Amino acid sequence: MKRRFSLKAIVATVAILGLNAVPAWAADTIKVGVLHSLSGTMSISETVLKDTVLMAIDEINAKGGVLGKKLEPVVVDPASNWPLFAEKAKQLLTQDKVAVVFGCWTSVSRKSVLPVFEELNGLLFYPVQYEGEELSKNVFYTGAAPNQQAIPAVEYLMSKDGGNAKRFVLLGTDYVYPRTTNKILRAFLKSKGVKDSDIEEKYTPFGHSDYQTIVADIKKFSAGGKTAVISTINGDSNVPFYKELGNAGLKAKDVPVVAFSVGEEELRGVDTKPLVGHLAAWNYFMSIKNPANTEFTAKWAAYAKAKNIAGHKDKPLTNDPMEATYIGINMWKQAVEKAKSTDVDKVIAAMSGQTFKAPSGITSKMDEKNHHLHKSVFIGEVKADGQFNVVWKTPGPVKAKPWSPYIVGNDKKKDEPEKK
């Protein structure tokens, strides 16, 4: 007697055996990779980005999916381990056969996975502000370049409204993003006539928790003139740093701190009353009032409650990298539909000029050439409830400059990825 096997049975058997021989025509879903640290020092910032991708996928699937197929998330945990990011990226592309990956926070994790995506012609959406000095055909950068965050923030600190700062402490976590950003900022400050003796640069390792000496040094340095701190501290080290600011009584009116990696989520575990008036520079704040943001925050609150997300089910917060993640996945969906394919090269071409009504209140646009979003810039003051009051913003969206004009030789670099 002949046995007959259904297509579903064959696919299921292959999956159980762990084989990767399922032909493209047999797949009834489009796999989407999620590459964020769910443990380790960066989990304080990255876990919520995983949940943002899952929320967007649920929303897209509820409306019929993409090209008539449901999106299927494949979530991995690189655990704040930079070499493991590369391993997990390779797994997503070669074993799980994902069409796209949303992931990474730190630049060291992005630098770790970049050769993997370029070699295997994968597609990465990177949702966090970064130091620039990079352009890849295989990456779309939905966070800010330095001219969309760092430079405007320092210009604000030097202005009358920002306190007329004359001396600067560049304080960061010891890796590529803070060091490169501070190289750019040091060159920018020197172009504005600030002397080397009025710039102090300090770095601490990931996971650092003792900021007593550093805050005491900042206090001492500030005695030499009007001082501001530019913080590129990343991950859970922000909690002890801000606690020590409060303990030392270092108030914003005396020495303002502007942070580039601290938003609503990082302040969740901190008593923010002593921090009122300190600053953060981003392209989105939860407190921004407009219909798109009202809809976005309401969606997140409902999702967090329905999924019982720790912390967010009772106190749902949104932040800049969440918005950048949400814009990215929606633009990718639009590009796939325009290309009528998930083929990476076709999707890359279709991403050019994509627009999306962003929760920040602008129609966000993907640049036609340089793989970066045009973004508005906001500077917010910390409020007692851990939210931000916007004190300054650009008149409209700013085009990204991936190659900073303050780095020698960048004027000769092209504003678009090289075709390889």
JOGITA-V449626 format. One record per pair of residues at least 4 apart in sequence whose C-alpha atoms are under 8 Angstrom apart, sorted by the first residue. I is the first residue (numbers start at 0). J is the second residue. Records with the same first field share a line. If there is no record, write none. Layout:
I=J + J
//
This chain:
4=8 + 9
5=9
6=10 + 25
7=11
8=12
9=13
10=14 + 21 + 25
11=15
12=16
13=17 + 18 + 19 + 20 + 21
14=18 + 19
19=94
21=25 + 26
22=26
27=68 + 69
28=68 + 69 + 70 + 71
29=65 + 68 + 69 + 70 + 71 + 97 + 98
30=70 + 71 + 72 + 73 + 95 + 96 + 97 + 98 + 99
31=70 + 71 + 72 + 73 + 97 + 98 + 99 + 100 + 101
32=72 + 73 + 74 + 75 + 91 + 97 + 98 + 99 + 100 + 101
33=49 + 52 + 72 + 73 + 74 + 75 + 100 + 101 + 102
34=49 + 74 + 75 + 76 + 77 + 84 + 87 + 88 + 100 + 101 + 102 + 103
35=42 + 45 + 46 + 48 + 49 + 75 + 76 + 77 + 78 + 102 + 103 + 104
36=41 + 42 + 45 + 46 + 76 + 77 + 78 + 79 + 103
37=41 + 42 + 45 + 46 + 76 + 77 + 78 + 79
38=42 + 76 + 77 + 78 + 79
39=78 + 79 + 80
40=79 + 205 + 206 + 234 + 235
41=45 + 78 + 79 + 104 + 233 + 234 + 235
42=46 + 78 + 79 + 234
43=234 + 235 + 264 + 265
44=48 + 234 + 235 + 264 + 265
45=49 + 103 + 104
46=50
47=51 + 321
48=52 + 320 + 321 + 324
49=53 + 74
50=54
51=55 + 299 + 321 + 324 + 325
52=56 + 101 + 324 + 325 + 328
53=57 + 72
54=58 + 299 + 302
55=59 + 325 + 328 + 329
56=60 + 70 + 71 + 72
57=61
58=62
59=63 + 64 + 65 + 70
60=64 + 65 + 69 + 70
63=67 + 68 + 69
64=68 + 69 + 70
65=69 + 70 + 332 + 335 + 336
66=335 + 336 + 339 + 340
73=91 + 95 + 97
75=87
76=87
77=81 + 83 + 84 + 87
78=83
80=84 + 108
81=85 + 107 + 108 + 111
82=86 + 108 + 111
83=87
84=88 + 108 + 111 + 112
85=89 + 108 + 111 + 112 + 115
86=90
87=91
88=92 + 112 + 115 + 116
89=93 + 94 + 115 + 116
90=94 + 95
91=95 + 96 + 97 + 100
92=96 + 97 + 98 + 119 + 121
98=121 + 122 + 341 + 342 + 343
99=121 + 122 + 123 + 124
100=121 + 122 + 123 + 124
101=123 + 124 + 125 + 126 + 324 + 328
102=123 + 124 + 125 + 126
103=108 + 109 + 125 + 126
104=108 + 109 + 125 + 126 + 127
105=109 + 127 + 176 + 233
106=110 + 129 + 130 + 175 + 176
107=111 + 174 + 175 + 176
108=112
109=113 + 125
110=114
112=116
113=117
114=118
115=119 + 121
116=120 + 121 + 122 + 123 + 137
117=121 + 135 + 136 + 137
120=137 + 343
121=137 + 343
122=137 + 138 + 139 + 343
123=137 + 138 + 139
124=138 + 139 + 140 + 141 + 324 + 327 + 328
125=138 + 139 + 140 + 141 + 142 + 324
126=140 + 141 + 142 + 320 + 321 + 323 + 324 + 327
127=140 + 141 + 142 + 143 + 319 + 320 + 323
128=141 + 142 + 143 + 144 + 145 + 148 + 259 + 260 + 320
129=142 + 143 + 144 + 145 + 176 + 180
130=144 + 145 + 176 + 177 + 179 + 180
131=144 + 145 + 400 + 401 + 402 + 403
132=401 + 402 + 403
133=401 + 402
134=138 + 369 + 370 + 401 + 415 + 416 + 417
135=139 + 416 + 417
136=347 + 370 + 416 + 417 + 418
137=347
138=370
139=370 + 371
140=370 + 371 + 372
141=323 + 324 + 326 + 327 + 371 + 372
142=320 + 323 + 371 + 372
143=147 + 148 + 281 + 282 + 372 + 374 + 399
144=148 + 399 + 400 + 401
145=149 + 150 + 180 + 399 + 400 + 401 + 403
146=150 + 151 + 399 + 400 + 403
147=151 + 282 + 374 + 375 + 376 + 397 + 398 + 399
148=152 + 259 + 280 + 281 + 282 + 376
149=153 + 180 + 184 + 259 + 280
150=154 + 184 + 187
151=155 + 376
152=156 + 257 + 280 + 378
153=157 + 229
154=158
155=160 + 161
156=160 + 161 + 162 + 163 + 164 + 227
157=161 + 162 + 163 + 164 + 165
158=162 + 163 + 164
159=163
162=225
163=225
164=225 + 226 + 227
165=193 + 197 + 224 + 225 + 226 + 227
166=193 + 197 + 198 + 221 + 223 + 224 + 225 + 226 + 227
167=197 + 198 + 199 + 226 + 227 + 228 + 229
168=198 + 199 + 200 + 201 + 217 + 226 + 227 + 228 + 229
169=181 + 198 + 199 + 200 + 201 + 228 + 229 + 230 + 231
170=200 + 201 + 202 + 228 + 229 + 230 + 231 + 232
171=177 + 178 + 201 + 202 + 203 + 230 + 231 + 232 + 233
172=177 + 202 + 203 + 204 + 205 + 231 + 232 + 233
173=177 + 178 + 202 + 203 + 204 + 205
174=178
175=179
176=180 + 231
177=181 + 231 + 232
178=182
179=183
180=184
181=185
182=186
183=187 + 403 + 405 + 406
184=188
185=189 + 198
186=190 + 405 + 406
187=191 + 405
188=192 + 193
189=193 + 194 + 195
193=197 + 198
194=198
195=199
203=207
205=233 + 234 + 236
206=234 + 235 + 236
207=236
208=236 + 239 + 240
209=239 + 240
210=214 + 239 + 240 + 243
211=215 + 243
212=216
213=217
214=218 + 243 + 244 + 247
215=219 + 247
216=220
217=221
218=222 + 249
219=223
220=226
221=225 + 226 + 254
225=253 + 254
226=253 + 254 + 255
227=254 + 255 + 256 + 257
228=254 + 255 + 256 + 257
229=256 + 257 + 258 + 259
230=256 + 257 + 258 + 259 + 260
231=258 + 259 + 260
232=236 + 237 + 258 + 260
233=237 + 260 + 261
234=260 + 265
235=239 + 265
236=240
237=241 + 261 + 265
238=242 + 265 + 266 + 268 + 269
239=243
240=244
241=245 + 269 + 274
242=246 + 269 + 270
243=247
244=248 + 249 + 250 + 273 + 274
245=249 + 250 + 273 + 274
248=273
249=253 + 254
250=254 + 255 + 273 + 274 + 275 + 276 + 277
251=255 + 256 + 274 + 275 + 276 + 277
252=276
255=276 + 277 + 278
256=277 + 278 + 279
257=277 + 278 + 279 + 280
258=278 + 279 + 280
259=279 + 280 + 281
260=279
261=265 + 266 + 279
262=266 + 279 + 284 + 318 + 319
263=267 + 284 + 285 + 316 + 317 + 318 + 385 + 386 + 387
264=316 + 317 + 318
265=269
266=270 + 271 + 385
267=385
270=274
271=275 + 381 + 382 + 383 + 384 + 385
272=382 + 383 + 384
273=383
274=381 + 382 + 383
275=380 + 381 + 382 + 383
276=380 + 381 + 382
277=380 + 381
278=378 + 379 + 380 + 381
279=378 + 379 + 380 + 381
280=376 + 377 + 378 + 379
281=319 + 376 + 377 + 378 + 379
282=319 + 359 + 374 + 375 + 376 + 377
283=287 + 318 + 319 + 322 + 358 + 359 + 376 + 377
284=317 + 318 + 319 + 359 + 377 + 379 + 387
285=292 + 296 + 316 + 317 + 318 + 386 + 387
286=386 + 387 + 388
287=292 + 359 + 360 + 389
288=292 + 293
289=293 + 358 + 359 + 360
290=294 + 358 + 360
291=295 + 356 + 357 + 358 + 359 + 360
292=296 + 357 + 358 + 359 + 360
293=297 + 358
294=298
295=299 + 358
296=300 + 316 + 317
297=301
298=302
299=303 + 315 + 317
300=304 + 311 + 312 + 315 + 316
301=305
302=306
303=307 + 308 + 311 + 312 + 315
304=308 + 311 + 312 + 313
305=312
306=312
307=311 + 312
308=312
310=314 + 315
311=315 + 316
317=321 + 322
318=322
319=323
320=324
321=325
322=326 + 357 + 358 + 359
323=327
324=328
325=329
326=330 + 355 + 357
327=331
328=332
329=333 + 355
330=334 + 350 + 353 + 354 + 355
331=335 + 346 + 350
332=336
333=337 + 353
334=338 + 346 + 347 + 349 + 350 + 353
335=339 + 340 + 341 + 346 + 349
336=340
337=349
338=345 + 346 + 349
340=345 + 346
341=345 + 346
342=346
343=347
344=348
345=349
346=350
347=351
349=353
350=365 + 367
351=365 + 366 + 367 + 368 + 370
352=364 + 365 + 366 + 367
353=364 + 365 + 366
354=362 + 363 + 364 + 365
355=362 + 363 + 364
356=360 + 361 + 362 + 363
357=361 + 362 + 363
359=375
361=375 + 395 + 396
363=372 + 373 + 374 + 396
364=372 + 373 + 374
365=370 + 371 + 372 + 373
366=370 + 371 + 372 + 373 + 398
368=414 + 415 + 416
369=401 + 414 + 415 + 416
370=415 + 416
371=399
372=398 + 399
373=396 + 397 + 398 + 399
374=395 + 396 + 397 + 398 + 399
375=392 + 393 + 394 + 395 + 396 + 397
376=392 + 393 + 396 + 397
377=389 + 390 + 391 + 392 + 393
378=389 + 390 + 391 + 392
379=387 + 388 + 389 + 390 + 391
380=387 + 388 + 389 + 390
381=385 + 386 + 387 + 388
382=386 + 387 + 388
393=397
400=414
401=414
402=406 + 409 + 410 + 412 + 414
403=409
404=409 + 410
405=409
408=412
//
